[in-house]
Amino acid sequence: MTYLLLKWVHVLSSTVLFGFGAGTAWYLWSAHRTADPATIASIGRMVVRADWIFTGSSGVIQPVSGLMLLHVLGYSLIESWVLASITLYLIAFACWVPVVGLQIRAQRLAQAAVDNGTPLGDDYRRAMRTWFWLGWPAFLGLVAVFWLMIAKPQLW
């Protein structure tokens, strides 16, 4: 019973983590592509909130439930697929933290443009460019973690 509950929590939280991460990225990027500060500011507020509530909480649940599953199943922390998964997860997390900060910055800059009746500036474009490039290692890292969790290959 403990195993099935832990597995359910782990699979559910990984689905929420990946789904909300990809979903919020899609919506913010789509808003950005409109170049409309009001749209960006509005969507940006929702994206930041969703990332903190859903992506953030599932991002904490993932390693906790994963470590508990390793213990219940008797896997070692030094198995190659576990070490690779942890490394990729930490890389994704290291990219996500600044991404959230950049989302907040982009949303505030868009709101300031709305409030002042000005176009989006270079600081907004720099924030979004950095946001875009930091998103890729996080996304690809989590895709690789999904594969590692399922395949459990002996890598070395």
Number of C-alpha atoms within 10 A of each C-alpha: 6 10 13 10 12 18 16 13 17 22 16 14 22 21 15 20 23 18 14 20 21 14 16 20 20 13 16 24 17 14 19 22 11 11 13 15 26 18 19 27 25 15 20 27 17 15 25 20 16 16 22 13 12 16 25 20 14 23 20 12 17 20 17 13 19 19 17 17 19 13 13 12 10 9 12 12 13 9 15 16 20 23 14 16 21 16 14 20 20 16 15 21 18 14 19 23 12 15 23 18 14 22 23 19 17 27 29 18 22 27 21 17 19 18 11 9 10 11 15 18 11 9 12 20 14 13 19 21 12 13 22 15 12 19 19 13 18 23 18 13 20 22 13 15 23 17 14 18 13 8 10 15 13 10 11 6
